[in-house]
Amino acid sequence: MKLYADRLPTAIRQLLTDILVVLWIYLWIRVALWIHDTVEKLAVPGQKLESAGAGIADNLADAGGKVGRVPVVGDDLTKPFTGAADAARSIADAGQQQQDLVGQLAMILPAIAISVPIALVLLLWLPLRLRWMRRAGVAAAVRDDPAGRDLLALRALAGRPLSELTRLGPDIAQSWRAGDDEAVDALAELELRSLGLRRTPRPRPSRGAPAAG
């Protein structure tokens, strides 16, 4: 598997795109953390409400306990304190429920904020990047082999636009079918160039040593 192209313009474009994607994800992570911290601040009133309600309930319960010690009428005097303490506990419970709701929102809203950008990366950019890496890796592995060049030429004939093929000559397909080395190399070069790869020069056949005179 190949990470970056051989040709400098394509490699620079790929590197800049990768950096931008990383910065994009980092930015949205920071946004999600900011949303989390901002929503968490909404729990402060609930915390104060719970603390105040619990404090009032404890004080009323303590006062009711003391009033309850009064002979004869102690039980009757305790009832208002008990009712008020229950009401204060209800206020404290409301404060706790508000904190629970804020805690849930502090988890859900950042998750929503970051899920869309990451989904765009995973569904759009990553498949294209992996597809190029796979294709470029295979092409780089076979470009030095004569049979591999032929396969690259066939892929160019099948996948490259007609306007690009006609620049190689009107009979480029016929030349390829005839096994013309120059046509095969030109088509292989076209496919490699589309992937940002360089063509390895075809080795020239060695000539025999001159006969001794």
Backbone torsions as a table, in degrees:
resi	resn	phi	psi	omega
1	MET	NA	133.9	-176.0
2	LYS	-106.9	134.6	-176.6
3	LEU	-85.6	-43.5	-175.2
4	TYR	-135.2	158.5	-177.4
5	ALA	-73.4	163.8	175.8
6	ASP	-79.8	-37.7	-177.4
7	ARG	-75.7	132.1	-170.8
8	LEU	-60.4	-46.2	-179.3
9	PRO	-58.9	-43.8	179.3
10	THR	-66.3	-42.1	179.8
11	ALA	-63.4	-41.5	178.8
12	ILE	-64.5	-42.4	178.3
13	ARG	-61.7	-42.8	178.5
14	GLN	-64.5	-43.1	-179.8
15	LEU	-63.5	-44.8	179.1
16	LEU	-63.7	-38.6	178.0
17	THR	-64.3	-43.3	178.6
18	ASP	-61.6	-42.2	179.1
19	ILE	-64.0	-42.2	179.4
20	LEU	-64.1	-38.0	178.0
21	VAL	-64.6	-43.5	178.2
22	VAL	-62.3	-44.1	178.3
23	LEU	-64.9	-36.3	177.8
24	TRP	-61.3	-47.8	179.5
25	ILE	-64.4	-43.7	179.8
26	TYR	-61.2	-41.7	179.7
27	LEU	-60.0	-44.2	-177.9
28	TRP	-73.3	-28.1	172.5
29	ILE	-64.3	-42.5	177.6
30	ARG	-63.8	-40.3	177.4
31	VAL	-62.5	-43.2	179.6
32	ALA	-63.4	-40.8	177.4
33	LEU	-65.2	-38.3	178.3
34	TRP	-64.5	-42.8	177.7
35	ILE	-61.0	-43.4	179.5
36	HIS	-59.4	-47.5	-178.6
37	ASP	-65.9	-38.8	-179.7
38	THR	-66.1	-43.6	179.9
39	VAL	-67.4	-36.6	179.3
40	GLU	-59.9	-31.4	179.1
41	LYS	-64.8	-23.7	178.3
42	LEU	-68.9	-14.2	179.0
43	ALA	-79.9	-12.1	-177.4
44	VAL	-60.0	-47.0	177.3
45	PRO	-58.9	-37.8	177.6
46	GLY	-65.0	-38.2	177.0
47	GLN	-63.7	-43.6	178.2
48	LYS	-65.4	-39.8	179.0
49	LEU	-63.6	-43.5	178.5
50	GLU	-64.6	-43.2	-179.3
51	SER	-64.4	-44.1	-179.8
52	ALA	-66.0	-44.0	-179.9
53	GLY	-63.0	-43.1	179.4
54	ALA	-65.7	-39.1	178.9
55	GLY	-65.0	-44.7	178.8
56	ILE	-63.5	-42.1	-179.9
57	ALA	-61.8	-41.8	179.0
58	ASP	-64.6	-43.2	179.8
59	ASN	-64.4	-42.0	178.9
60	LEU	-67.1	-39.7	178.5
61	ALA	-64.5	-39.3	178.1
62	ASP	-65.4	-42.1	178.4
63	ALA	-65.9	-40.6	178.5
64	GLY	-63.0	-36.4	177.4
65	GLY	-64.1	-38.6	179.2
66	LYS	-70.0	-41.1	178.7
67	VAL	-66.1	-31.7	-178.9
68	GLY	-65.0	-16.3	178.9
69	ARG	-79.5	-8.8	179.4
70	VAL	-67.6	129.0	-178.1
71	PRO	-61.2	149.6	172.7
72	VAL	68.5	-58.6	-173.4
73	VAL	-99.4	6.3	-175.3
74	GLY	-58.8	-43.0	-178.2
75	ASP	-65.1	-40.5	179.9
76	ASP	-66.2	-36.9	179.8
77	LEU	-72.1	-24.1	-178.1
78	THR	-74.3	-29.9	-174.1
79	LYS	-57.0	-46.3	179.5
80	PRO	-61.6	-38.5	179.2
81	PHE	-66.3	-39.5	178.8
82	THR	-64.0	-43.8	178.2
83	GLY	-63.2	-42.1	179.5
84	ALA	-66.4	-37.6	178.4
85	ALA	-64.7	-39.8	177.5
86	ASP	-63.9	-39.7	178.1
87	ALA	-64.6	-39.6	178.4
88	ALA	-65.4	-37.7	177.4
89	ARG	-65.4	-34.1	176.4
90	SER	-63.4	-38.6	176.8
91	ILE	-63.6	-43.0	178.1
92	ALA	-62.6	-40.0	177.6
93	ASP	-64.0	-39.0	177.7
94	ALA	-62.4	-39.7	176.9
95	GLY	-63.3	-39.5	178.2
96	GLN	-67.0	-40.9	177.7
97	GLN	-63.2	-38.4	177.5
98	GLN	-63.7	-38.1	177.4
99	GLN	-66.6	-39.6	178.5
100	ASP	-63.0	-42.1	179.3
101	LEU	-64.4	-43.0	178.5
102	VAL	-63.7	-39.4	178.0
103	GLY	-61.5	-39.5	177.5
104	GLN	-66.5	-43.1	178.1
105	LEU	-64.0	-35.2	179.6
106	ALA	-66.6	-19.7	175.3
107	MET	-93.1	-39.1	-173.5
108	ILE	-75.2	-48.1	-175.5
109	LEU	-62.3	-45.2	175.5
110	PRO	-62.8	-36.2	179.2
111	ALA	-63.8	-40.0	177.4
112	ILE	-66.3	-41.3	-177.3
113	ALA	-62.8	-36.9	-175.1
114	ILE	-92.9	-19.4	-176.0
115	SER	-68.5	-38.2	-178.1
116	VAL	-66.3	-50.1	177.8
117	PRO	-60.8	-41.1	179.5
118	ILE	-67.1	-36.5	177.2
119	ALA	-62.7	-39.2	177.2
120	LEU	-62.2	-40.5	178.6
121	VAL	-65.9	-45.5	-175.5
122	LEU	-71.6	-32.1	-174.8
123	LEU	-95.1	-25.2	-176.4
124	LEU	-109.6	-58.3	-173.6
125	TRP	-75.4	-48.6	-173.5
126	LEU	-61.5	-45.5	178.4
127	PRO	-59.6	-40.6	178.3
128	LEU	-65.5	-39.7	-180.0
129	ARG	-65.5	-45.5	-179.9
130	LEU	-66.6	-36.3	179.1
131	ARG	-63.7	-44.0	177.9
132	TRP	-63.5	-44.3	-179.0
133	MET	-60.0	-40.9	179.7
134	ARG	-67.4	-47.4	-179.4
135	ARG	-65.0	-43.7	-179.1
136	ALA	-66.9	-36.6	177.9
137	GLY	-63.2	-43.6	178.3
138	VAL	-66.0	-44.2	-178.9
139	ALA	-63.1	-41.2	179.1
140	ALA	-66.0	-30.8	-178.5
141	ALA	-74.2	-29.1	-174.5
142	VAL	-106.2	-4.1	-172.9
143	ARG	-68.4	-21.0	179.8
144	ASP	-87.9	-7.8	-176.2
145	ASP	-100.2	134.6	-180.0
146	PRO	-56.1	-42.1	178.3
147	ALA	-66.1	-35.8	177.2
148	GLY	-65.1	-39.2	176.4
149	ARG	-61.5	-38.9	179.1
150	ASP	-64.0	-39.4	177.6
151	LEU	-66.2	-40.6	177.6
152	LEU	-63.1	-40.2	177.3
153	ALA	-62.8	-41.8	178.2
154	LEU	-63.3	-40.0	179.4
155	ARG	-65.2	-38.6	177.4
156	ALA	-63.4	-43.1	178.2
157	LEU	-61.7	-35.2	-176.3
158	ALA	-83.6	-28.8	-170.3
159	GLY	-116.9	-20.8	-176.7
160	ARG	-81.4	149.9	179.7
161	PRO	-59.9	150.7	-177.9
162	LEU	-61.7	-33.3	-179.9
163	SER	-62.8	-35.2	177.9
164	GLU	-73.1	-37.8	-178.9
165	LEU	-67.5	-39.8	-177.2
166	THR	-67.7	-21.7	177.1
167	ARG	-67.5	-22.4	179.2
168	LEU	-82.3	-7.7	-179.9
169	GLY	129.4	146.4	-178.1
170	PRO	-67.2	-24.1	-178.2
171	ASP	-109.6	31.2	-176.2
172	ILE	-63.8	-37.4	179.4
173	ALA	-66.8	-42.1	178.6
174	GLN	-63.9	-39.9	178.8
175	SER	-64.9	-38.6	178.3
176	TRP	-65.2	-43.9	178.5
177	ARG	-61.9	-31.5	180.0
178	ALA	-79.2	-5.6	178.0
179	GLY	81.4	22.5	179.5
180	ASP	-66.4	123.6	-176.8
181	ASP	-62.1	-40.6	-179.0
182	GLU	-65.2	-39.4	178.4
183	ALA	-66.4	-42.9	178.2
184	VAL	-61.4	-44.8	179.9
185	ASP	-64.5	-39.7	-179.4
186	ALA	-65.1	-42.6	178.5
187	LEU	-68.4	-41.3	177.5
188	ALA	-62.8	-40.4	177.3
189	GLU	-61.8	-38.6	179.1
190	LEU	-63.3	-44.4	179.3
191	GLU	-67.2	-42.9	179.0
192	LEU	-63.9	-40.7	-179.3
193	ARG	-63.9	-36.3	178.9
194	SER	-64.5	-24.9	177.6
195	LEU	-94.5	-2.0	-178.5
196	GLY	80.1	20.9	-178.8
197	LEU	-105.1	158.3	178.3
198	ARG	-100.3	148.0	178.4
199	ARG	-86.7	132.6	172.8
200	THR	-79.6	126.4	-178.2
201	PRO	-56.2	138.5	177.9
202	ARG	-67.2	128.4	179.7
203	PRO	-63.0	134.5	178.7
204	ARG	-78.7	142.2	176.8
205	PRO	-63.2	134.1	-178.3
206	SER	-71.7	142.1	178.2
207	ARG	-95.1	146.3	-179.9
208	GLY	-67.8	153.4	179.1
209	ALA	-65.5	142.1	179.8
210	PRO	-62.9	142.1	-178.2
211	ALA	-68.1	144.0	-178.8
212	ALA	-72.8	134.6	-178.8
213	GLY	-87.5	NA	NA
